[in-house]
Amino acid sequence: MAEERRISMAVIRRLPRYYRYLGELLEKGVNKISSRELSEKMNVTASQIRQDLNNFGGFGQQGYGYNVEHLHKEIAKILGLHQNYKMIIIGVGNLGQALANYSSFEKRGFKLAGLFDVNPRLIGMSIRGLEVQDIDKMENFVKENNIEIAILTMPKTRVKQVAENLAQWGIKGLWNFSAVDLFLPDHVQVENVHLSHSLMTLAYKINDAEEIN
């Protein structure tokens, strides 16, 4: 939606964290919470929480706070988690296998439907009931099974061509761990994940903290 697209990516990136904390509160039987109480749990200012949620209508009531279950459901809708997404993993090395074994995806509506690789030693292997298939079979599989998301954990030398093919075959989103930034047509959403960038950021924080102290 055009209105939602104007919301800053910084706000969007905080929504999954709100969703996770609210889910934990629901599991503990908490029915309502104020922005102040939520800020204490999340280490985010109450003002920031109110500003973030006001982008989508607010959801809170003065003197009452937030209904935890309602807010959890509304954030799920904003994030698109009220839908189910069928996805595949391309590249079933160590990282691909780790992601394939991560069962919590299903709890968020992400169903792993297929695994693909070019390595003959991996093709035919089974992970959580899914057999690794030859990448040559991927086009038909994507089209016949209405796959929406592809997780790329393959070597960077091949990833651009594979990503372009996936875009042509109707994939809506790519979760890219290949260490190559992908820029595709607007109808394909890309989330580039650089694990080394996160580790280098951590190194900066450690060094910065040591200089301050």
Long-range contacts (C-beta under 8 A, 24 or more apart in sequence): 4-56, 4-78, 7-55, 7-56, 11-52, 11-55, 14-44, 14-52, 15-52, 15-75, 15-78, 15-79, 16-79, 17-42, 18-42, 18-49, 18-52, 18-53, 18-71, 18-75, 19-72, 19-75, 19-76, 19-79, 19-81, 22-68, 22-71, 22-72, 22-75, 23-72, 25-68, 26-68, 26-69, 26-72, 30-68, 31-67, 31-68, 31-69, 32-64, 32-65, 32-66, 32-67, 32-68, 33-65, 33-66, 33-68, 34-65, 34-66, 35-60, 35-65, 35-66, 37-65, 38-66, 81-108, 81-109, 82-109, 83-109, 84-109, 84-110, 84-111, 85-109, 85-110, 85-111, 85-148, 85-149, 85-173, 86-111, 86-113, 86-145, 86-146, 86-147, 86-148, 86-149, 87-111, 87-112, 87-113, 87-147, 87-148, 87-149, 87-150, 87-151, 87-175, 88-112, 88-113, 88-114, 88-115, 88-116, 88-138, 88-141, 88-142, 88-147, 88-149, 88-150, 88-151, 89-114, 89-115, 89-116, 89-150, 89-151, 89-153, 90-116, 90-117, 90-135, 90-138, 90-150, 90-151, 90-152, 90-153, 90-154, 90-162, 91-116, 91-117, 91-152, 91-153, 91-154, 91-155, 91-178, 92-116, 92-117, 92-119, 92-122, 92-125, 92-127, 92-132, 92-153, 93-117, 93-119, 93-122, 93-153, 95-153, 95-177, 96-151, 96-153, 96-154, 97-127, 99-151, 99-153, 100-127, 100-128, 100-130, 101-127, 101-128, 103-128, 110-149, 113-145, 113-147, 114-138, 114-141, 114-145, 114-147, 116-141, 117-154, 135-162, 139-165, 139-169, 142-166, 142-169, 142-170, 142-171, 143-169, 143-170, 146-170, 147-171, 148-172, 148-173, 149-173, 149-174, 149-175, 150-174, 150-175, 151-175, 151-177, 152-176, 152-177, 152-178, 153-177, 153-178, 154-178, 156-180, 163-190
